[in-house]
Amino acid sequence: MTDITTTSQLSDSLRAQYESDYVEAALPIRTYDQIATPLPGDLSMADITKGSSVVIPFLSDLAPSTDTISETVDADPVTFEDTNTSITPTSRMSYVKTSEQLMNQAYTNFGSAYYKRVGEQMMESVDLIAKDVALGCSLVRYGSHSTRATLDAGTADDYLNMPMFAYAGTMLNTMRAPMFDTLTGTKGIAIVHPFAWADFTQTDAHWVAAAEYQDKSMFLNWEAGEVLGFKVIVSPYAKVLWGAGAANASAISTTTTAASKALATTLVLSSSAGVVAGKHIMIGTIESSTTFYGTNEYATIVSWASATNTATVVGMGHNGGLRYAHASGATVSNADNVAAVIFAGKGSLKKIYDVNTGEFGTVVGPYLDGSVRQWANLGWKWRGNYGRISESWLLRQECALGIDA
Protein backbone atom coordinates (compact mmCIF):
# COMPACT_ATOMS: atom_id res chain seq x y z
CA MET A 1 0.00 0.00 0.00
CA THR A 2 1.22 3.47 -0.80
CA ASP A 3 2.45 5.28 2.28
CA ILE A 4 0.03 7.90 3.53
CA THR A 5 1.32 11.19 4.90
CA THR A 6 -0.40 12.06 8.19
CA THR A 7 -0.24 14.89 10.67
CA SER A 8 2.24 12.84 12.68
CA GLN A 9 4.75 13.28 9.85
CA LEU A 10 3.78 16.92 9.35
CA SER A 11 3.69 18.04 12.97
CA ASP A 12 6.59 20.44 12.33
CA SER A 13 4.65 21.99 9.46
CA LEU A 14 1.59 22.44 11.67
CA ARG A 15 3.74 24.01 14.34
CA ALA A 16 5.40 26.38 11.86
CA GLN A 17 2.01 27.34 10.47
CA TYR A 18 0.59 28.46 13.79
CA GLU A 19 3.50 29.22 16.12
CA SER A 20 3.49 32.87 15.04
CA ASP A 21 -0.10 33.04 16.34
CA TYR A 22 1.14 31.72 19.71
CA VAL A 23 3.85 34.39 19.94
CA GLU A 24 1.56 37.14 18.62
CA ALA A 25 -1.01 36.38 21.31
CA ALA A 26 1.53 36.04 24.13
CA LEU A 27 3.68 39.13 23.86
CA PRO A 28 0.99 41.84 24.30
CA ILE A 29 -0.01 40.35 27.68
CA ARG A 30 3.43 41.01 29.17
CA THR A 31 2.74 43.58 31.91
CA TYR A 32 4.37 43.12 35.32
CA ASP A 33 7.29 41.28 33.75
CA GLN A 34 8.38 44.64 32.33
CA ILE A 35 9.71 45.74 35.73
CA ALA A 36 11.82 42.56 36.02
CA THR A 37 15.35 42.13 34.73
CA PRO A 38 17.03 38.73 34.35
CA LEU A 39 19.83 37.90 36.73
CA PRO A 40 23.21 37.78 34.97
CA GLY A 41 24.25 34.53 33.38
CA ASP A 42 27.26 34.25 35.67
CA LEU A 43 24.85 33.25 38.46
CA SER A 44 24.72 29.90 36.62
CA MET A 45 21.66 28.87 34.68
CA ALA A 46 22.96 25.32 35.06
CA ASP A 47 22.19 25.52 38.78
CA ILE A 48 18.64 26.64 37.98
CA THR A 49 18.02 23.56 35.87
CA LYS A 50 19.06 21.45 38.88
CA GLY A 51 16.48 23.17 41.07
CA SER A 52 18.89 25.25 43.14
CA SER A 53 18.01 28.67 44.50
CA VAL A 54 19.90 31.67 43.20
CA VAL A 55 21.44 33.65 46.05
CA ILE A 56 21.75 37.43 45.61
CA PRO A 57 24.32 39.07 47.91
CA PHE A 58 24.06 42.62 49.27
CA LEU A 59 26.90 44.77 50.54
CA SER A 60 26.24 47.74 52.80
CA ASP A 61 27.10 51.33 51.94
CA LEU A 62 29.92 53.02 53.78
CA ALA A 63 28.87 55.99 55.91
CA PRO A 64 30.36 59.35 54.84
CA SER A 65 33.55 60.00 56.73
CA THR A 66 34.13 63.02 59.00
CA ASP A 67 37.59 61.83 60.10
CA THR A 68 40.46 64.24 59.72
CA ILE A 69 43.96 63.10 58.96
CA SER A 70 46.14 62.89 62.09
CA GLU A 71 49.87 63.44 62.00
CA THR A 72 50.45 61.02 64.90
CA VAL A 73 47.61 58.49 65.10
CA ASP A 74 46.57 56.06 62.39
CA ALA A 75 42.91 55.97 61.38
CA ASP A 76 40.60 53.13 62.31
CA PRO A 77 39.31 51.13 59.35
CA VAL A 78 35.59 51.00 58.58
CA THR A 79 33.74 47.76 58.01
CA PHE A 80 31.09 46.48 55.63
CA GLU A 81 27.94 44.54 56.47
CA ASP A 82 26.48 41.97 54.10
CA THR A 83 23.35 39.91 53.69
CA ASN A 84 21.59 38.03 50.91
CA THR A 85 18.26 36.98 49.53
CA SER A 86 17.36 34.11 47.22
CA ILE A 87 14.99 33.24 44.40
CA THR A 88 13.91 29.62 44.14
CA PRO A 89 12.74 28.36 40.74
CA THR A 90 9.27 26.96 40.30
CA SER A 91 7.50 25.61 37.21
CA ARG A 92 4.30 26.14 35.31
CA MET A 93 2.68 24.13 32.52
CA SER A 94 -0.59 23.42 30.78
CA TYR A 95 -1.83 21.67 27.67
CA VAL A 96 -4.95 21.04 25.64
CA LYS A 97 -6.01 17.77 24.06
CA THR A 98 -8.12 17.74 20.91
CA SER A 99 -9.20 14.98 18.58
CA GLU A 100 -7.33 14.48 15.35
CA GLN A 101 -10.67 14.42 13.59
CA LEU A 102 -11.51 17.88 14.90
CA MET A 103 -8.22 19.23 13.59
CA ASN A 104 -8.84 17.64 10.20
CA GLN A 105 -12.50 18.57 9.80
CA ALA A 106 -12.82 21.96 11.53
CA TYR A 107 -14.08 24.53 9.04
CA THR A 108 -13.28 27.40 11.38
CA ASN A 109 -9.87 28.86 12.20
CA PHE A 110 -9.61 26.51 15.19
CA GLY A 111 -5.96 25.64 14.52
CA SER A 112 -4.89 29.26 14.70
CA ALA A 113 -7.27 30.14 17.54
CA TYR A 114 -6.16 27.40 19.87
CA TYR A 115 -2.49 28.32 19.38
CA LYS A 116 -3.44 31.88 20.32
CA ARG A 117 -5.29 30.77 23.43
CA VAL A 118 -2.37 28.61 24.53
CA GLY A 119 0.01 31.54 23.96
CA GLU A 120 -2.23 33.86 25.95
CA GLN A 121 -2.47 31.35 28.79
CA MET A 122 1.30 30.87 28.88
CA MET A 123 2.15 34.57 29.13
CA GLU A 124 -0.65 35.36 31.55
CA SER A 125 0.43 32.43 33.77
CA VAL A 126 4.06 33.57 33.82
CA ASP A 127 3.12 37.22 34.25
CA LEU A 128 0.79 36.23 37.11
CA ILE A 129 3.86 35.08 39.07
CA ALA A 130 5.49 38.48 38.49
CA LYS A 131 2.22 40.19 39.47
CA ASP A 132 1.91 38.29 42.75
CA VAL A 133 5.53 39.00 43.67
CA ALA A 134 5.14 42.71 42.87
CA LEU A 135 1.84 42.99 44.79
CA GLY A 136 3.46 41.38 47.82
CA CYS A 137 5.69 44.39 48.39
CA SER A 138 6.02 45.89 51.87
CA LEU A 139 5.35 49.55 51.01
CA VAL A 140 1.55 49.83 50.79
CA ARG A 141 -0.74 52.86 50.99
CA TYR A 142 -4.53 53.22 51.03
CA GLY A 143 -4.76 56.94 50.30
CA SER A 144 -6.16 58.68 53.36
CA HIS A 145 -7.37 55.34 54.80
CA SER A 146 -5.64 52.69 56.86
CA THR A 147 -7.34 49.62 55.37
CA ARG A 148 -8.46 48.33 51.99
CA ALA A 149 -12.01 47.63 53.15
CA THR A 150 -12.66 51.33 53.86
CA LEU A 151 -11.82 52.60 50.36
CA ASP A 152 -15.07 54.11 49.15
CA ALA A 153 -16.19 54.67 45.56
CA GLY A 154 -18.44 57.45 46.85
CA THR A 155 -15.40 59.51 47.91
CA ALA A 156 -13.61 61.17 44.98
CA ASP A 157 -10.43 61.64 47.04
CA ASP A 158 -10.13 57.85 47.19
CA TYR A 159 -9.63 57.67 43.39
CA LEU A 160 -6.20 57.58 41.77
CA ASN A 161 -4.92 61.15 41.92
CA MET A 162 -1.87 63.37 41.49
CA PRO A 163 -0.84 63.30 45.20
CA MET A 164 -0.55 59.52 44.95
CA PHE A 165 1.88 59.87 42.03
CA ALA A 166 3.78 62.59 43.90
CA TYR A 167 4.12 60.44 47.01
CA ALA A 168 5.26 57.40 45.03
CA GLY A 169 7.84 59.41 43.09
CA THR A 170 9.17 61.04 46.24
CA MET A 171 9.41 57.70 48.04
CA LEU A 172 11.09 55.73 45.24
CA ASN A 173 13.55 58.54 44.48
CA THR A 174 14.40 58.88 48.16
CA MET A 175 15.00 55.13 48.31
CA ARG A 176 17.18 55.41 45.18
CA ALA A 177 15.18 52.85 43.25
CA PRO A 178 16.69 52.27 39.77
CA MET A 179 14.66 53.78 36.93
CA PHE A 180 14.41 53.32 33.16
CA ASP A 181 16.75 55.41 31.03
CA THR A 182 14.72 57.09 28.29
CA LEU A 183 15.39 59.82 25.75
CA THR A 184 13.67 62.28 28.08
CA GLY A 185 15.43 61.24 31.29
CA THR A 186 14.95 58.53 33.89
CA LYS A 187 11.40 57.27 34.37
CA GLY A 188 9.56 54.89 36.66
CA ILE A 189 6.51 52.78 35.83
CA ALA A 190 2.99 52.93 37.21
CA ILE A 191 0.90 49.85 36.32
CA VAL A 192 -2.74 50.95 36.31
CA HIS A 193 -6.08 49.31 35.48
CA PRO A 194 -8.21 51.17 32.88
CA PHE A 195 -10.93 51.90 35.46
CA ALA A 196 -8.43 53.69 37.73
CA TRP A 197 -6.85 55.54 34.81
CA ALA A 198 -10.27 56.76 33.67
CA ASP A 199 -10.77 58.32 37.11
CA PHE A 200 -7.41 60.04 36.95
CA THR A 201 -7.85 61.48 33.46
CA GLN A 202 -11.27 62.86 34.37
CA THR A 203 -10.04 64.66 37.47
CA ASP A 204 -6.52 65.76 36.57
CA ALA A 205 -5.20 67.20 33.30
CA HIS A 206 -1.51 67.23 34.34
CA TRP A 207 -0.41 64.26 32.29
CA VAL A 208 1.19 63.79 28.88
CA ALA A 209 -0.52 61.40 26.46
CA ALA A 210 1.63 58.75 24.80
CA ALA A 211 0.54 60.04 21.40
CA GLU A 212 2.49 63.24 22.12
CA TYR A 213 5.83 61.50 22.58
CA GLN A 214 5.57 58.03 21.02
CA ASP A 215 7.85 58.99 18.13
CA LYS A 216 10.84 59.19 20.47
CA SER A 217 10.40 57.41 23.77
CA MET A 218 7.49 54.97 23.85
CA PHE A 219 8.85 51.48 24.51
CA LEU A 220 6.60 49.66 26.99
CA ASN A 221 3.52 47.48 26.51
CA TRP A 222 0.24 49.30 27.23
CA GLU A 223 2.00 52.66 27.61
CA ALA A 224 -0.64 55.41 27.77
CA GLY A 225 1.12 58.50 29.08
CA GLU A 226 3.44 60.08 31.63
CA VAL A 227 2.73 61.57 35.05
CA LEU A 228 5.38 63.13 37.30
CA GLY A 229 8.22 61.00 35.97
CA PHE A 230 6.23 57.75 35.68
CA LYS A 231 5.37 56.04 32.43
CA VAL A 232 1.79 54.91 32.93
CA ILE A 233 1.04 51.35 31.82
CA VAL A 234 -2.75 51.04 31.42
CA SER A 235 -3.59 47.36 31.10
CA PRO A 236 -6.68 45.18 31.67
CA TYR A 237 -4.21 42.74 33.25
CA ALA A 238 -3.37 45.26 35.98
CA LYS A 239 -4.58 44.11 39.37
CA VAL A 240 -8.02 44.97 40.70
CA LEU A 241 -9.12 43.57 44.05
CA TRP A 242 -12.70 42.90 43.04
CA GLY A 243 -15.25 43.55 45.81
CA ALA A 244 -12.57 44.26 48.42
CA GLY A 245 -13.56 47.86 49.25
CA ALA A 246 -16.38 49.44 51.24
CA ALA A 247 -19.79 47.78 51.27
CA ASN A 248 -22.37 49.07 48.82
CA ALA A 249 -25.37 50.92 50.27
CA SER A 250 -27.60 48.39 48.51
CA ALA A 251 -25.47 45.33 49.14
CA ILE A 252 -25.31 42.06 47.26
CA SER A 253 -23.60 39.50 49.47
CA THR A 254 -24.34 35.97 48.37
CA THR A 255 -22.86 32.81 46.82
CA THR A 256 -23.45 30.64 43.78
CA THR A 257 -25.45 27.44 44.27
CA ALA A 258 -24.09 25.65 41.21
CA ALA A 259 -20.78 25.45 39.41
CA SER A 260 -20.42 27.61 36.30
CA LYS A 261 -18.24 26.99 33.28
CA ALA A 262 -16.05 29.50 31.47
CA LEU A 263 -18.12 31.47 28.91
CA ALA A 264 -21.31 30.89 30.94
CA THR A 265 -23.73 33.81 30.85
CA THR A 266 -25.84 32.93 33.90
CA LEU A 267 -25.27 32.48 37.64
CA VAL A 268 -27.64 30.79 40.08
CA LEU A 269 -27.46 32.61 43.42
CA SER A 270 -28.39 31.56 46.94
CA SER A 271 -30.00 34.93 47.78
CA SER A 272 -31.90 37.57 45.86
CA ALA A 273 -31.21 40.40 48.33
CA GLY A 274 -30.09 43.52 46.48
CA VAL A 275 -29.92 41.77 43.11
CA VAL A 276 -31.24 43.93 40.26
CA ALA A 277 -30.25 44.49 36.65
CA GLY A 278 -27.48 46.98 36.11
CA LYS A 279 -25.40 46.17 39.19
CA HIS A 280 -21.70 45.26 38.93
CA ILE A 281 -20.55 42.18 40.81
CA MET A 282 -17.40 40.21 41.56
CA ILE A 283 -17.30 36.40 41.43
CA GLY A 284 -14.63 34.50 43.32
CA THR A 285 -13.04 35.11 46.71
CA ILE A 286 -12.81 38.60 48.21
CA GLU A 287 -9.16 39.59 48.65
CA SER A 288 -9.13 41.00 52.16
CA SER A 289 -5.51 40.17 53.02
CA THR A 290 -2.23 39.68 51.17
CA THR A 291 -3.50 36.59 49.33
CA PHE A 292 -4.40 37.27 45.70
CA TYR A 293 -6.72 35.20 43.52
CA GLY A 294 -6.04 35.16 39.80
CA THR A 295 -9.47 33.86 38.75
CA ASN A 296 -11.62 36.48 40.48
CA GLU A 297 -13.60 38.36 37.88
CA TYR A 298 -15.98 41.23 37.26
CA ALA A 299 -19.40 41.12 35.60
CA THR A 300 -22.57 43.16 35.18
CA ILE A 301 -26.03 41.80 35.89
CA VAL A 302 -28.20 42.48 32.83
CA SER A 303 -31.37 40.62 33.91
CA TRP A 304 -32.69 38.78 36.95
CA ALA A 305 -35.12 35.85 37.08
CA SER A 306 -36.42 35.85 40.65
CA ALA A 307 -38.35 32.60 40.18
CA THR A 308 -35.12 30.66 39.73
CA ASN A 309 -32.65 33.06 41.41
CA THR A 310 -30.77 33.23 38.11
CA ALA A 311 -28.77 36.28 37.06
CA THR A 312 -27.84 36.79 33.43
CA VAL A 313 -24.48 38.53 33.29
CA VAL A 314 -22.08 40.18 30.88
CA GLY A 315 -18.49 39.42 31.82
CA MET A 316 -14.91 39.40 30.59
CA GLY A 317 -15.03 36.16 28.57
CA HIS A 318 -14.51 36.19 24.82
CA ASN A 319 -18.24 35.69 24.24
CA GLY A 320 -19.24 38.31 26.79
CA GLY A 321 -19.80 35.64 29.44
CA LEU A 322 -17.58 34.58 32.31
CA ARG A 323 -13.86 34.32 31.70
CA TYR A 324 -13.23 31.52 34.20
CA ALA A 325 -15.01 28.50 35.63
CA HIS A 326 -16.25 28.88 39.23
CA ALA A 327 -17.18 26.23 41.75
CA SER A 328 -20.46 26.17 43.59
CA GLY A 329 -20.23 28.39 46.66
CA ALA A 330 -18.18 31.15 45.00
CA THR A 331 -18.70 34.56 46.61
CA VAL A 332 -20.80 37.09 44.68
CA SER A 333 -20.60 40.67 45.96
CA ASN A 334 -21.12 44.22 44.77
CA ALA A 335 -18.86 45.83 47.39
CA ASP A 336 -16.63 48.57 45.94
CA ASN A 337 -13.69 47.39 43.88
CA VAL A 338 -10.13 48.46 44.66
CA ALA A 339 -7.32 48.99 42.13
CA ALA A 340 -3.81 48.05 43.23
CA VAL A 341 -1.47 50.43 41.38
CA ILE A 342 2.18 49.33 41.37
CA PHE A 343 4.87 52.04 41.22
CA ALA A 344 8.28 50.65 40.34
CA GLY A 345 11.44 51.10 38.31
CA LYS A 346 13.65 49.01 36.06
CA GLY A 347 14.81 45.92 37.87
CA SER A 348 12.46 46.39 40.83
CA LEU A 349 11.91 42.66 40.30
CA LYS A 350 14.54 40.11 39.32
CA LYS A 351 13.80 36.95 37.40
CA ILE A 352 15.49 33.65 36.76
CA TYR A 353 14.53 31.15 34.10
CA ASP A 354 15.66 27.82 32.75
CA VAL A 355 17.38 28.24 29.40
CA ASN A 356 15.67 25.05 28.23
CA THR A 357 12.21 26.61 28.50
CA GLY A 358 13.24 30.18 27.72
CA GLU A 359 12.32 33.47 29.32
CA PHE A 360 8.59 33.16 28.62
CA GLY A 361 8.12 29.44 28.11
CA THR A 362 8.33 27.05 25.19
CA VAL A 363 5.71 25.35 23.01
CA VAL A 364 5.36 21.61 23.48
CA GLY A 365 3.85 19.85 20.47
CA PRO A 366 1.68 19.49 18.64
CA TYR A 367 2.05 15.73 18.91
CA LEU A 368 -0.35 12.83 18.57
CA ASP A 369 -1.02 10.22 21.25
CA GLY A 370 -3.57 7.52 22.02
CA SER A 371 -3.62 3.89 20.94
CA VAL A 372 -4.22 4.91 17.31
CA ARG A 373 -2.80 8.43 17.59
CA GLN A 374 -6.29 9.88 17.64
CA TRP A 375 -5.60 12.89 19.89
CA ALA A 376 -3.51 15.97 19.27
CA ASN A 377 -1.79 17.60 22.26
CA LEU A 378 -0.49 21.14 22.41
CA GLY A 379 0.97 22.75 25.50
CA TRP A 380 3.67 24.89 27.02
CA LYS A 381 6.07 24.73 29.93
CA TRP A 382 8.18 27.22 31.87
CA ARG A 383 10.60 27.04 34.76
CA GLY A 384 11.89 30.02 36.69
CA ASN A 385 10.69 32.61 39.19
CA TYR A 386 10.57 36.27 40.15
CA GLY A 387 11.73 37.92 43.33
CA ARG A 388 11.87 41.30 45.06
CA ILE A 389 15.46 42.06 45.91
CA SER A 390 14.73 45.32 47.73
CA GLU A 391 11.49 46.23 49.49
CA SER A 392 12.32 49.90 48.95
CA TRP A 393 12.03 49.66 45.14
CA LEU A 394 8.26 48.98 44.89
CA LEU A 395 5.17 50.72 46.23
CA ARG A 396 1.56 49.50 46.04
CA GLN A 397 -1.05 52.24 46.08
CA GLU A 398 -4.63 51.01 46.49
CA CYS A 399 -7.53 53.24 45.41
CA ALA A 400 -11.28 53.13 44.91
CA LEU A 401 -12.90 53.18 41.46
CA GLY A 402 -15.38 55.74 40.25
CA ILE A 403 -17.26 53.20 38.16
CA ASP A 404 -18.70 51.80 41.40
CA ALA A 405 -20.10 55.13 42.58
C-alpha positions in Angstrom: 0.0 0.0 0.0 1.2 3.5 -0.8 2.4 5.3 2.3 0.0 7.9 3.5 1.3 11.2 4.9 -0.4 12.1 8.2 -0.2 14.9 10.7 2.2 12.8 12.7 4.7 13.3 9.9 3.8 16.9 9.4 3.7 18.0 13.0 6.6 20.4 12.3 4.6 22.0 9.5 1.6 22.4 11.7 3.7 24.0 14.3 5.4 26.4 11.9 2.0 27.3 10.5 0.6 28.5 13.8 3.5 29.2 16.1 3.5 32.9 15.0 -0.1 33.0 16.3 1.1 31.7 19.7 3.9 34.4 19.9 1.6 37.1 18.6 -1.0 36.4 21.3 1.5 36.0 24.1 3.7 39.1 23.9 1.0 41.8 24.3 0.0 40.4 27.7 3.4 41.0 29.2 2.7 43.6 31.9 4.4 43.1 35.3 7.3 41.3 33.8 8.4 44.6 32.3 9.7 45.7 35.7 11.8 42.6 36.0 15.4 42.1 34.7 17.0 38.7 34.4 19.8 37.9 36.7 23.2 37.8 35.0 24.3 34.5 33.4 27.3 34.3 35.7 24.8 33.3 38.5 24.7 29.9 36.6 21.7 28.9 34.7 23.0 25.3 35.1 22.2 25.5 38.8 18.6 26.6 38.0 18.0 23.6 35.9 19.1 21.4 38.9 16.5 23.2 41.1 18.9 25.3 43.1 18.0 28.7 44.5 19.9 31.7 43.2 21.4 33.7 46.1 21.7 37.4 45.6 24.3 39.1 47.9 24.1 42.6 49.3 26.9 44.8 50.5 26.2 47.7 52.8 27.1 51.3 51.9 29.9 53.0 53.8 28.9 56.0 55.9 30.4 59.4 54.8 33.5 60.0 56.7 34.1 63.0 59.0 37.6 61.8 60.1 40.5 64.2 59.7 44.0 63.1 59.0 46.1 62.9 62.1 49.9 63.4 62.0 50.5 61.0 64.9 47.6 58.5 65.1 46.6 56.1 62.4 42.9 56.0 61.4 40.6 53.1 62.3 39.3 51.1 59.4 35.6 51.0 58.6 33.7 47.8 58.0 31.1 46.5 55.6 27.9 44.5 56.5 26.5 42.0 54.1 23.4 39.9 53.7 21.6 38.0 50.9 18.3 37.0 49.5 17.4 34.1 47.2 15.0 33.2 44.4 13.9 29.6 44.1 12.7 28.4 40.7 9.3 27.0 40.3 7.5 25.6 37.2 4.3 26.1 35.3 2.7 24.1 32.5 -0.6 23.4 30.8 -1.8 21.7 27.7 -5.0 21.0 25.6 -6.0 17.8 24.1 -8.1 17.7 20.9 -9.2 15.0 18.6 -7.3 14.5 15.3 -10.7 14.4 13.6 -11.5 17.9 14.9 -8.2 19.2 13.6 -8.8 17.6 10.2 -12.5 18.6 9.8 -12.8 22.0 11.5 -14.1 24.5 9.0 -13.3 27.4 11.4 -9.9 28.9 12.2 -9.6 26.5 15.2 -6.0 25.6 14.5 -4.9 29.3 14.7 -7.3 30.1 17.5 -6.2 27.4 19.9 -2.5 28.3 19.4 -3.4 31.9 20.3 -5.3 30.8 23.4 -2.4 28.6 24.5 0.0 31.5 24.0 -2.2 33.9 25.9 -2.5 31.3 28.8 1.3 30.9 28.9 2.1 34.6 29.1 -0.6 35.4 31.5 0.4 32.4 33.8 4.1 33.6 33.8 3.1 37.2 34.3 0.8 36.2 37.1 3.9 35.1 39.1 5.5 38.5 38.5 2.2 40.2 39.5 1.9 38.3 42.7 5.5 39.0 43.7 5.1 42.7 42.9 1.8 43.0 44.8 3.5 41.4 47.8 5.7 44.4 48.4 6.0 45.9 51.9 5.3 49.6 51.0 1.5 49.8 50.8 -0.7 52.9 51.0 -4.5 53.2 51.0 -4.8 56.9 50.3 -6.2 58.7 53.4 -7.4 55.3 54.8 -5.6 52.7 56.9 -7.3 49.6 55.4 -8.5 48.3 52.0 -12.0 47.6 53.1 -12.7 51.3 53.9 -11.8 52.6 50.4 -15.1 54.1 49.1 -16.2 54.7 45.6 -18.4 57.4 46.8 -15.4 59.5 47.9 -13.6 61.2 45.0 -10.4 61.6 47.0 -10.1 57.9 47.2 -9.6 57.7 43.4 -6.2 57.6 41.8 -4.9 61.2 41.9 -1.9 63.4 41.5 -0.8 63.3 45.2 -0.5 59.5 45.0 1.9 59.9 42.0 3.8 62.6 43.9 4.1 60.4 47.0 5.3 57.4 45.0 7.8 59.4 43.1 9.2 61.0 46.2 9.4 57.7 48.0 11.1 55.7 45.2 13.5 58.5 44.5 14.4 58.9 48.2 15.0 55.1 48.3 17.2 55.4 45.2 15.2 52.8 43.2 16.7 52.3 39.8 14.7 53.8 36.9 14.4 53.3 33.2 16.8 55.4 31.0 14.7 57.1 28.3 15.4 59.8 25.7 13.7 62.3 28.1 15.4 61.2 31.3 15.0 58.5 33.9 11.4 57.3 34.4 9.6 54.9 36.7 6.5 52.8 35.8 3.0 52.9 37.2 0.9 49.9 36.3 -2.7 50.9 36.3 -6.1 49.3 35.5 -8.2 51.2 32.9 -10.9 51.9 35.5 -8.4 53.7 37.7 -6.9 55.5 34.8 -10.3 56.8 33.7 -10.8 58.3 37.1 -7.4 60.0 37.0 -7.8 61.5 33.5 -11.3 62.9 34.4 -10.0 64.7 37.5 -6.5 65.8 36.6 -5.2 67.2 33.3 -1.5 67.2 34.3 -0.4 64.3 32.3 1.2 63.8 28.9 -0.5 61.4 26.5 1.6 58.7 24.8 0.5 60.0 21.4 2.5 63.2 22.1 5.8 61.5 22.6 5.6 58.0 21.0 7.9 59.0 18.1 10.8 59.2 20.5 10.4 57.4 23.8 7.5 55.0 23.8 8.8 51.5 24.5 6.6 49.7 27.0 3.5 47.5 26.5 0.2 49.3 27.2 2.0 52.7 27.6 -0.6 55.4 27.8 1.1 58.5 29.1 3.4 60.1 31.6 2.7 61.6 35.0 5.4 63.1 37.3 8.2 61.0 36.0 6.2 57.7 35.7 5.4 56.0 32.4 1.8 54.9 32.9 1.0 51.4 31.8 -2.7 51.0 31.4 -3.6 47.4 31.1 -6.7 45.2 31.7 -4.2 42.7 33.2 -3.4 45.3 36.0 -4.6 44.1 39.4 -8.0 45.0 40.7 -9.1 43.6 44.0 -12.7 42.9 43.0 -15.3 43.5 45.8 -12.6 44.3 48.4 -13.6 47.9 49.3 -16.4 49.4 51.2 -19.8 47.8 51.3 -22.4 49.1 48.8 -25.4 50.9 50.3 -27.6 48.4 48.5 -25.5 45.3 49.1 -25.3 42.1 47.3 -23.6 39.5 49.5 -24.3 36.0 48.4 -22.9 32.8 46.8 -23.5 30.6 43.8 -25.4 27.4 44.3 -24.1 25.7 41.2 -20.8 25.4 39.4 -20.4 27.6 36.3 -18.2 27.0 33.3 -16.1 29.5 31.5 -18.1 31.5 28.9 -21.3 30.9 30.9 -23.7 33.8 30.8 -25.8 32.9 33.9 -25.3 32.5 37.6 -27.6 30.8 40.1 -27.5 32.6 43.4 -28.4 31.6 46.9 -30.0 34.9 47.8 -31.9 37.6 45.9 -31.2 40.4 48.3 -30.1 43.5 46.5 -29.9 41.8 43.1 -31.2 43.9 40.3 -30.2 44.5 36.7 -27.5 47.0 36.1 -25.4 46.2 39.2 -21.7 45.3 38.9 -20.5 42.2 40.8 -17.4 40.2 41.6 -17.3 36.4 41.4 -14.6 34.5 43.3 -13.0 35.1 46.7 -12.8 38.6 48.2 -9.2 39.6 48.6 -9.1 41.0 52.2 -5.5 40.2 53.0 -2.2 39.7 51.2 -3.5 36.6 49.3 -4.4 37.3 45.7 -6.7 35.2 43.5 -6.0 35.2 39.8 -9.5 33.9 38.7 -11.6 36.5 40.5 -13.6 38.4 37.9 -16.0 41.2 37.3 -19.4 41.1 35.6 -22.6 43.2 35.2 -26.0 41.8 35.9 -28.2 42.5 32.8 -31.4 40.6 33.9 -32.7 38.8 36.9 -35.1 35.9 37.1 -36.4 35.9 40.6 -38.4 32.6 40.2 -35.1 30.7 39.7 -32.7 33.1 41.4 -30.8 33.2 38.1 -28.8 36.3 37.1 -27.8 36.8 33.4 -24.5 38.5 33.3 -22.1 40.2 30.9 -18.5 39.4 31.8 -14.9 39.4 30.6 -15.0 36.2 28.6 -14.5 36.2 24.8 -18.2 35.7 24.2 -19.2 38.3 26.8 -19.8 35.6 29.4 -17.6 34.6 32.3 -13.9 34.3 31.7 -13.2 31.5 34.2 -15.0 28.5 35.6 -16.3 28.9 39.2 -17.2 26.2 41.7 -20.5 26.2 43.6 -20.2 28.4 46.7 -18.2 31.1 45.0 -18.7 34.6 46.6 -20.8 37.1 44.7 -20.6 40.7 46.0 -21.1 44.2 44.8 -18.9 45.8 47.4 -16.6 48.6 45.9 -13.7 47.4 43.9 -10.1 48.5 44.7 -7.3 49.0 42.1 -3.8 48.0 43.2 -1.5 50.4 41.4 2.2 49.3 41.4 4.9 52.0 41.2 8.3 50.7 40.3 11.4 51.1 38.3 13.6 49.0 36.1 14.8 45.9 37.9 12.5 46.4 40.8 11.9 42.7 40.3 14.5 40.1 39.3 13.8 36.9 37.4 15.5 33.6 36.8 14.5 31.1 34.1 15.7 27.8 32.8 17.4 28.2 29.4 15.7 25.1 28.2 12.2 26.6 28.5 13.2 30.2 27.7 12.3 33.5 29.3 8.6 33.2 28.6 8.1 29.4 28.1 8.3 27.1 25.2 5.7 25.4 23.0 5.4 21.6 23.5 3.9 19.9 20.5 1.7 19.5 18.6 2.0 15.7 18.9 -0.4 12.8 18.6 -1.0 10.2 21.2 -3.6 7.5 22.0 -3.6 3.9 20.9 -4.2 4.9 17.3 -2.8 8.4 17.6 -6.3 9.9 17.6 -5.6 12.9 19.9 -3.5 16.0 19.3 -1.8 17.6 22.3 -0.5 21.1 22.4 1.0 22.8 25.5 3.7 24.9 27.0 6.1 24.7 29.9 8.2 27.2 31.9 10.6 27.0 34.8 11.9 30.0 36.7 10.7 32.6 39.2 10.6 36.3 40.1 11.7 37.9 43.3 11.9 41.3 45.1 15.5 42.1 45.9 14.7 45.3 47.7 11.5 46.2 49.5 12.3 49.9 48.9 12.0 49.7 45.1 8.3 49.0 44.9 5.2 50.7 46.2 1.6 49.5 46.0 -1.1 52.2 46.1 -4.6 51.0 46.5 -7.5 53.2 45.4 -11.3 53.1 44.9 -12.9 53.2 41.5 -15.4 55.7 40.2 -17.3 53.2 38.2 -18.7 51.8 41.4 -20.1 55.1 42.6 
